[in-house]
Structure formats: C-alpha cells, structure tokens
Amino acid sequence: MSIEIYRDAWGIPHLRAGSARELARAQGRVTARDRAWQLEVERHRAQGTSAAFLGAGALSWDTLARRARLDDTARRCFEALERRDPETADWVRAYVDGVNEELPGTRAPEFARVGLGPGRWEPWTPLGVWLATHILFAGFPAKLWRDEALRHLGPDAVGLFAADGPGTSGSNGWLVAGTRTTTGHAVLAGDPHRYIEDPGVYQQIRLSCPEFDVIGLAVPGVPGIAHFGHTGTVAWSITNAMADYQDLYRERLRRTGAGVEALGPDGAWHRATRHTETVEVAGEAPVEIEVIETGRGPVIAGGPEGLDEGVPEEERPVFPGVPVALSLRYPPRVTEDLGFSALLPLLRARRTADVDRAFDLWAEPVNVVQAADTEGGLLHRVAGRVPVRAEANRLHPVPAWEPGHDWQGWHDSPRAGLTDGIAVMANQRGPATPLGVEFAPPHRADRITALLREKEQWSAADMPRIHTDTHLASAQPLLDRIEALDGLSPEAVTTRETILRWDRRMVASSREAALYAAVRSAVVRRLAAHPAFAALTAPPAYPDVLLPWLGLVPRVAFALEHLLRADELYGIDRAGIVRAAVEEVAAEPPRGTWGDTHRLAPWRALPEDEREAAAHSAALSGDHDCVLCTSAVPGLTDLAARGPAARYIWDLARREDSLWVVPLGASGVSGSPHHRDQLPLWLRGDLVPVGTDWQQLKKED
C-alpha cells in the first residue's frame, strides 16, 4: 500500500500505509508539512544552535544544551538503540527520512523572517528533541533554590517554600472503570499542563497500517504516539509523576596545562574531558564556551575558576574561598537509553498487559500511567528510571569529592489500584511518593475525586465539565486571614465583604475573582519585599536559563498557603501584610473581571507584533490550583503561559465516541484555516470527535 494522507474537518492528519516503517515515514512527512518551523526550532534547540537565528535571548539555553551534551547524548542513545533494538532504530530513521523529504519544500514564512533555510535531520534528532523537551521537566534547578533557602533561612524553609512543585509541568488524569460508566466500559480523561506554545506541543494524529490503528497525541519531531493514545481495544494516558531522577554535584576542578581535572570521592584528581565550542549569535559576536565532563556528568555551570569569576567570593552561592562548578547527572547520559523501545510496542498494544510491558521499557520523563482495555483490564503505575542514591542527592547539590553520593541501581516502579472504581492523578502525592521530593498540592486531585463521586454512572460526554471546573480550594488560607481583619477603612471593608461573598470560582467573567486575585498579588509582593527574605532577592551566579526556579516572587506566590498557615514566619506580621494588601486594592480596585487580566500568552520562537498579539490574546477562566489549570504567577503577572496543552476523553466502549481538543489548531502554518480553529472550542471547554470513519475524511494529494 502506498502512503495515504487524509484530513478531517479540523485538518487533523489520518495516515495509512502498508507497514509501520512506511507509516513512520508518512508521519515525518506530514509533521514537516504542518510543523516545519516548529521542527526546525526544536532541532536547533536540541543542538544548541538556536541563538544563530533567534539572537542573544536564546544564548543561555544554547549554552546549557552544549554543556549538558544533549546532542551528543541523543547520538549515543541512538547508536545504542541500533545495537539493542534495530527495528525501532530503523523505524526512527524512516521518520527522519520523511522529515527530510518534506522540509526543503516548506513555505513557512518564519524561515524568511530570520533568513534561515531548513536544515537536515540526523537519525538521532528525534531523540535530541525528546531530550531537550524534557531535560528541565523534572525541575533539577529546584535543588539550587533549596540550597539558597537552606543557606539563608535554615532547614525549615525547605518545607515552607515547597508548595509541592509549582515550577514543573503537570497534568490531570482520571480513570473511571466500567462499573462506574453508562456503557460498562472504562473511560480515561485528562489534560496535560505544559507551556502553551504556538504551534502546540501536541499533534493530533492517527496512524494506521496492517499492524495497528492508533489515534492520539504525538510530540512533533518524535515518531509514534507516546503519551496519550487509543488503539481501539486499549487506551493509555500519563501524568507527571513528579519524581526526582537528576542530580547536581558541586565539582572542584583544576587546570593541568591544556586539560582539566576533577576531585573525586576517593580523594584523587581525575582527568575530565574538555573541549571548546563556538555558539553563533544573530547580530552579535560568536561566543566560545568550554565543555567539561567529569565522572559524575557534564559541567553545566562554572569551571575551574568557579561559577562566576566576576562575583565576589562571599556572594557566590557556594563555599567561600573554594571555586566550585556544577555538574548534572541524568539517566540517559548514564544508560544511553531514552526509552524509545517503548514506542512501537505501545502502537501494537491490544490489552493493558501490552501497555504495561511497553512501559517497562520507558526511561524518561518519569510518569504515572493509566490504561484500560475493552476486556475490563485496568492499569495504574509509575514508569521510568529513578536512581537509588542518598537522600541528600534528592534535596540539593552534593559535593562530588565526598563519598556516598553515587548511584546504586534503580528504584522499582510503584503500582496502585482504583478506589470505588476511579483513579485520579494530578501530580499529588500518590504511587510515586517514594520517588519524589515535591509534589503538587492535593487540590486538583481532591476536586476531581469529589466531582466523580457526585454520581454513580459517567459517560464520555460528561467529562468536559470536570476539565473546566474552576473551584479554587487553595484560596482558603488567604480568605481566613482576610476574614480575621478588623479596623479597616470603609473602602477596605467593602472589598473584604465582597471577597468573602465570592463563590471561590476563578471564572473569567467574575469581578470577585479579579478582586481576590488582586489582593493575593499584593500579599505576595509585600511578603517577597520583607527584609526577612532580602538575601533571596538577588539572583545567584547561575546561568540565566536556570534563574526562573530561583525567583523569590514566584516561590512566595506558589507557597502562599504554607506561608500564611505556618505557626511562625521569621517574625513577619502576616496580618499586617494582608491588611495593607486589602487597603491597597480597596484604594485602587481592578476595573474589570478576572478574564480582563488573566489572558492566554502562548510562547512563540518569533514574537508577534503588539497588534497581532492583542488580537490573539484570549480571556481565561481557571487558575494554578483549579482543575482548569491556567497558571499565572501572582505578584508578577496574571497572564497565563501554562495550561491544558490538550484535552482528551478516551472511550473504551466506542473509540469514535472519544473526544479531544488542543489550544490552537492542528496546523502550525500561520494563515492556515486550521492554525487556530480549535481555540474557541478550547476556551469554552468543548471537544471534537476523534473521527475514525475513513469515508468521512478528505484525501490529501
């Protein structure tokens, strides 16, 4: 059979071919056709060459990518894949062949804007794209924050500011067994929370050949359907397990002629690999960087002279008087395995047992997997590699020259069951608890569970109301503080009473939600400005790309519950801060609704001009701890850069009754009718049918 490409009414590609290999080639072709600019941005990010056309703003990322050896790790993993699993390696090559066939003919306008021509993909480029997408996913920079908090505030600060993991990507996911559905078959539903990008981070697609027929959400640049898929007889989905599987080491380095040595835990100096690379920067002079790798891993910050020669020793975020660098140890660099051997078995899966075996081969990111099949099989487990090592490794950077911080094998993957016919995962403490440090607050998981308990029988069509629930349970500690205030000005009394009458729903049309959010932001800013936290306001001498994890205002914002409820907070008068915040907002209240300031702000490699950006901005309901998780940063901005990067409902009774939607559209080509046609649906909480009838599809030439 020749390769056939069909489209449904939403421009979603349905691909049909005579073999899995031909189908991979077709997937590469259609992805390059629909997402050429996105593919090239991701390829350059994986290689550390994006500053060459995006400018100095991309230099910090490119430096991290080079120093962390992302492209080299991807190449090594592919070479190991060729040895261990030649069928999958050949399948990946076929995908790359399809990309390379289609890319040269692209008409994506962004290439002309930056004077860039499409490049050529290497066989390992999909692995590099996967690695670059997920290298910061587990949030290893949070260890730098804990280190700073410990140093300046003491051990209690770790728990106070934990907020259970606001800085990493998350998801909602729930599984309802057939005993709790109207059809007698299970339903899976949820939404991955990622940075909303234009084009989107997920690609709706169908892959059909004599071996399998799978519909799901693919990662552009990576073959197959890894995270969310439905084969007709089994469906699966994932959420971020919030596991900790990357380590940071403080390294003592010294120069020896043209080389570099690192002090090991045996007390001896060992040769480190070293070379230099040149990063091209559009509009500026090239930058030469030194790439060093020790026995622990690549050095991602600093070198033999320390983290920053220009910073006085007493201000460095390390031991005064001791030049120290930071190395990163991450599983694929150690194992030469990114888990791509799981991808073909997932497509071929017929039952939950098949999905289970496929995820035994998963590497990273570490996820909680839920699956169900048409025979009543159910699966709820963790998948991925988490090293066994000392507790200190999990919390903060550890000294490479001290023994006891090496890896000692891998944790077993925890498993869980269902309770009353349901299983809910929203990044809270659950089956993955032994593998992580910080998890999401329980609010989203508790709310989904409560909603599912409201009735005994559910259908696929019922699920969107759970996706779009806007109840904000995390508001309670601040509301308690506001309720306890007295002696307020008349204007502040009115503000106080209005907020206390609020229904706790972050609806775009709500003026009360806007008033609450304004007070919350004022409290966050005032807490962050308190002298008790002054030592945490100056950014330490780490690369810019890591600094978002070290920002004091976001840390206060996402830990606000803990900070307001703690018995004591470094002598801070929290009642006074809340009082001042209410008076501040009462003197100049927000003029509109929550949606007037809480608006969608998707990331684009090339920003639009102000007029285009305003035209594409959309009012949003929801908030960080709502099931409808549209994340702003209180105290900093109400704009939401993170949110549901897709929504899905997998029906095991009839696959054609399954539903899905993405924030923008199926096409990444500006001006295409399918570039943004799903946005109105996504905003309303509506989904579209997956569309499995070939007779209803339009064949593409």
Secondary structure, DSSP 8 states (H G I E B T S, - for coil): ---EEEE-TT--EEEE-SSHHHHHHHHHHHHHHHHHHHHHHHHHHHHT-THHHH-GGGHHHHHHHHHTTHHHHHHHHHHHHHHH-HHHHHHHHHHHHHHHHHGGG---HHHHHHT-------TTHHHHHHHHHHTTTT-TTHHHHHHHHHHHH-THHHHHTTTT-TTS-EEEEEEE-GGGBSSSS-EEEEEEEEE-BSS-S-EEEEEEETTEEEEEEE-TTSSS--SEEE-SSEEEEEEE--B---EEEEE-EEEETTEEEEE-TTS-EEEEEEEEEEEEETTEEEEEEEEEE-SS-BEEE-BTTBS-TTS-GGGSSS-TT---EEEEE-HHHHHS--SGGGHHHHHH--SHHHHHHHHTT--SS-EEEEEEETTS-EEEEEES--B---HHHHHS-EETTSSS-S---B----B---BTTEEEESSSSSTTGGGBS----THHHHHHHHHHTT-S-B-GGGTHHHHT--B-GGGHHHHHHHHT--S--HHHHHHHHHHHH--SB--TT-HHHHHHHHHHHHHHHHHHTSGGGGGGTS--SS-GGGGGGG-HHHHHHHTHHHHHHSS--TT--HHHHHHHHHHHHHHS--SS-HHHHSBB--B-SS---HHHHHHH--B----TTSSS--EEETTTEEEEEEEES-EEEEESS-GGG-EEE-SS-S--STT-TTSSTTHHHHHHT--EE----GGGSEEE-
